[in-house]
Amino acid sequence: MSKLIPWFILIGFFSLLILSVIFISRKVSFSLGLASNIPMYLLFSGIVIFFLTAGLGLINSTSNSGHLIYQIATISMGVYLFLLMSVLLTTLIHSFYPLKPAYFGLSLLLFTLGISLYGWWNAFDIKTTKLEVPMKGLQQEIKAVHLTDVHIGHFRTGSYLDNLVDQSNQLNPDVVFITRDYLDSKYALDYQYFAPLKNLKAPVYFVDGNHDHATQTRIIKEMMRKAGVRVLDNQVDEFMGLQVIGLTHMLADRESINMHASANNPTISETLPRLSIDKSKPSVLLHHSPDGIKYASKSGVNLYLAGHTHAGQIFPFNYIAALLFDYNKGLHQYENTKIFVSQGTGTFGPPFRLGTRSEVIDIKLIPSE
C-alpha cells in the first residue's frame, strides 16, 4: 500500500490543481465584477501550465533567458499557492462578514503579498538548530556542523554561500558534514560556487544527493575535492576517534521505491555490510535521505545524519512529507541508533518557506558511558 502513496499523491495533486483554478478564477472574477468566469479560467490555467512546464523544463538551463524564465515560473508557483490560501481565508471571512467585491479583491491582494513576503524572508533567514548527542565510546567532545540541501543554483549563489560559510565558522566546529544536494541546477556548475568552502575553518566531508546526480555528480565531486573537501563514496573515514561513514544517494533495499534514487545502484542494505565498520567504535552515517535506518542500526551506527525532505518546505506540503517519510525532520530514536533529519539550509523550486525553517545544525557529540 505504501508503494501506491506517491501515485495517489500525484493524482490528488493534479485534481486539486484543477479545482484550485476553478475556485480562484471564480473568486477573482467576483472581486473584479466580471460577468463571465471564462477570462479568469484562461488566465489561471495559463499560469499553471507555465509554471509547471517552465519550472520542470528549465531547471538545468544554463542560459540567462532560461535562468530568468525559471525564476519567474517558480516564484509564480509559490505565489499561486499563497493566492489560493488567501482566497480560502478571504472566503471564510466573507462568510461571516460579507465583503463588497472591491474589498474582497483588496483582501486577496494584501494577504497574498503578506504571505509571499514572509515566505521569502523566512526561506533566506537561516537559523541555527542546536543538537546534543551522547555517544558511547567517544573519547572526547566533538563539535560538528551539519549542512544539507544547500541548493545553490537559480536563487542562491555566491553571497549566500559566503554567508553560510561565515555562519558555520562562527559555531567553531571541529568538522563539517555536508549531506548532499549542494547544487540544484547546472546554472551553478562552476568552481566559483565551490571555492568558498576553502574558507571553512574545519575539515569538511561531503556525500552526494539526488540533485547532484541530476546536475553532474562527477564534476561536483571533482570540484569538491579541488576545494579541499573529503568526498565519501561508500567509504569509512576516522576523525578524532569517530567513524564517519558516507554513502552515495541510494535506495534502502530492493523492495524500496524512490523516484530520486536509481534502482541500478547498490542499496544501503547491500553496501553497509561491505564496509569496514567497527561496531565497538562510535560512528556517524552521512546519507542524503532518511532511508534504511534499520540497516544502519544493524551495522552499529550511533548517529544517522540526513536531509532531503525539506520538512515539506511550504505548508501544507509539510503534512504530505510526513506521510512519505518515516522521519521527516528533527531527532528520532530507532533501537540503538539516533537519526536527525535537517530541514535544509536552502529551498528547491519556489524560494519560499512557510511552516518550516532553513537551518544550520550545530551538533555537540558528547562522550557517554
N, C-alpha and C positions, 0 to 999 in steps of 0.2 A: 504493500500500500504506500509506503514511504517513497518508493521509486516513482509513483504517479504524481506526487505532490507538485514537482516542477511543472508538469503538464497542466494540472488543474490551475496552478497559479498563472500560467501563460494564457490559457483560455479565459480565465477570470479577468486577467489584466485587459485584454482586448475588448471583452464585453463591457467592462466598466468604463473603458476609454470611449467607446461609442455612446454609452449612456451619459457620460460627462459632457460630451459635445452637445448632445440634445439639451441637457439640463442648463448648461452655461449659456447656450445660444438663446434659449427662451427667456432666461432672466436678463440677459444683456439687452435683448430686443425690448423687453418690458421697460427697462430703465431708460432706453433711448426713445421710447414711444413709437416703435416701428409697427406698422400694420401687419407685416409678414415676418416670420422667423427665418425664411429662406436665406436672406443675405448673411445672417449670422451663422447659419448652418454651414454655408460655403466658406466663410471666413475661418471659423474654428476648425473645420475639417482640414482646410489647407494648412493651418498652423500645426496641427497634429501630424499630418503627413510630412511636413517639412522637418519638424524636429526628430521624427523617427528615422527618416531616410538620411538626412544630413548628419544627424548625431551618430548613427551607426556607420554610415558610408565614408565619412571624412575623418574618423578618429585618428587614422595614421597618415593623414595628409601632411606633406612637408612644405607645401606652397603657402604663401602668405594669404592668398584668397581662400584656400581650403581651411586654413587656420582660423580666419575671421568668420567664415560661414559656420564652422563647427562651434565656435564660441557663441554666436548668435543662436544657433539651434539648441544648444544645451542650456543656455540661460533661459530661452523661451520655454523649454521643457519644465524647468523649475518654477518659473513664474506662472505657467499654466496650472500647475498643481496648486500653487498658492491662490490663484484666482478661484479655483474650484472650492478650496477651503473657505475663501471669502464669500462666495456665493451661498454656500451652506450656512455660514454664520449669519449673513445678512438676511437670508430667507427665514432663519429661526427668529431673528429679531422682528422681522416683518410680520410673522405670525402672531406676535404679541402686541406689537406697536406698528400698525400699518404705516408704511412709508410711501410718500409720493415718488413717482418714477425717478425724478431728478435726485432725490435724497438716497434712494436705493442705489443708483449708479455711483453717487459720490461715496457711499459707504463701501461699495465694491472696490473702488479705486484706492481709498485710504487703507483699507485692510490689506489689499494685495501689495501695495507699496510698502507698508509697515512690515509685513511678514517677510517680504523679499529682502529688504534692507537688513533685518535682523538675521535672516538665514545666511546672507553673505558674510556679515560681520562675524557670526558665530563660527563659520567654516574656517576663517582665516585667523581667528583668535585661538592660538594653540596653547592649551592648558597643560600643566604638569600633574600627572597622577602618581602618587607615591605608593609603593608596594614593598612590604617586608615579608620575606620568605625564610623561615628557619630551614636549615638543610643539614641533615646528618652527614658526618664525615668531613665537613668543610673545616679547614684548619684556620682560616682567617676570614674576616668580613670582606665581602666583595661588593662594590657599588657598580651597578650596570645601568646603562640607558638603553631602552628598547624603542626602536623606531620601526614603523611598518606602514605600508600603504602611503608612501611619500607622494607618489603620483605627480612627478614633475612632467610637465607637458604643456598643454594649451593654456592652462590658467596659472600654473606655478612654475617659476623659472629661477633665475639666478638669485635675486634678492630674497626670495622665500627660502632657498637652500642656505644662504648665508645666515639668515636669522635662526634657522633650525640648528645649524652648527653652533652658533653662539649660545642658544638656549641650552643645548646639550652640554657644552663646555662649562656653563655656569653651575651645572649639577656635579662637577668634579668626578666623573665616573672613572673606574678602573678599566672598563671595557664598554664598547657599544655594540649592540646586536641590531642588525637591520634584516627584518624578515620580509623582504620582497616587495613587489610592485613599486620599485624605485621610480620607474618611468611608466606613463600610461599612453605614450604616443611617440612615434618616430620623429615627430617635430622636435623633440628634445634629445635625439640620439646624437649628442655632441659632447666631447670631453669637457667643455666648459661647465657642464652640469654635473660633473664628477670631481673636478679638481678641488672644489671647496672642502671635500671630505678629508683632504690632507690637513686641514686646519683643526680637525678633531684631535683633542689632546689625550687620546686613549686609543689602544688598538681597536680595530673595527672588524667584525665578522659579518658576512653577507650570505644570504641564501636567496634564490630567485623565486618569482611568483608568476601567476598566470598572465599578468600584463607584461611582464618582462619577456615571457615566451612569445606573446603576441607581437611584441615590438621587435626585438632581436636579441635574444638572451646571450648568444655567443659574444657579440660586440659589447654588451653591457658588462659581462664578466671580465672581458679584456680591459675595459676602461676602469672597472673597479680595482683590478689588480694594479693598473698603472697609477691609481690614486693611493696605493698602499693598503688597500683593503684585502683582508683574508677571505677568499671565496671558498665556501664549503660545498662540495658536490658529493653528497652522500659520504661524508667523512667525519672523523672524530679528531678533535684537537684538544690539547690540555692547556688551561690558563689558570695560573695561581691555584693549582690543585683541583680545578673544576673541569670536568669533561664537557666540551662544547660539541654537540652533535648537530650537524647541519644536513638537512635533506632538501633536494630539489623538489619542486612542486609536483606532487603525485597523489594518486588515489590511496585511500586507506587499505583496500583489498580488492580482489577481483569481483566481489559482489557489489561494490560501490558504484554509483552512477554520479558523475560530476562533470558538467559541461566545461569546467575550467581546467580539468586535468586529463591528459591523454591516457587512453586505455593501453597504448602501446608501450608505455614506460613501466618500469618496476613499481611496485606498490610499497607502502610503509610496512605492511606485514611481511613482505619478502626481503626488504632492504635492511631493516634494523637487526635481524639475526645475523646478517653477514658482516656487520661492523664489529670492531673490537671494543665493545662497551664493557667496562669493568663494573659490575653491579655493586661492588664494595666501595666504589668511589662516587662522590656526588656528581650529578650531571644535569645539564640543561639542554633541551632539544629545541632547535630552531626549525620551524616549518611554517609555510605561509598560511595555510588554512587549518582550522582546529579539527582535524580529522584523525582517526586512528589512535585515539587516546588509549584504548585497551592494549594495543601493541606497544605503545610507549611504556605503559605501566609494566607490561610483561618483561620488557627489556631493562627494567630498573631505573627508568628516568625519574628524576626528582621534580623537575620543573619543565613544563612544555610552554614555549612562547609562540604565539601565533597572532594573526590579524585577519585580513581578507574580508570579514563580514561588514566592516564599517558600522556595525551595530544597526544596519539598515539605513544609515545616513540621514534620511528625511522621513519624518512622520507622514503616513502611518506604516512605512516600509520597515520600521524597527520591529513591528509585530510580525511581519512576514519573515524577516530574517530570523526571528526567534523560533519560528516553525521549521525553518530549513536547517538550522544548526543547533546541535545539542548544546553547544557552548557559543553564545552569541557575543558576549562581552564580559569583562571582569574576571575575577579569580574564582576557580572552582576546584573541587577535590574529586579525584577518581581513584579509589583504592589508595595506594601509596604515592600517587602522582598528583601534583598540582598543575593546573592548566590556567594560563592567563591569556585572554584574548583582548588585544587592544582595539579600540575603535578607529585607530589610524591617525596619522598626522595630516593627511590630505583628503581629497574627495575625488570621486570618479563621476564623469558626466556633469550634471548640474553642479556648479560650485557653491552649493548651499548645504547647511546642516540645520535640521530642526528636530529637536528631541534627542539629539546625540551631540558629541563633542569631538573636536580634534585634540589629540593628546600625545604628549611625550611621556613615556613611562620611566619613572625614577625608581629603580629597584635596589633594595638592600638585601643581599643574601647573608644570613646570619648563621654562624656555627650553632649546631644544636646537638644535644646528647642523643 
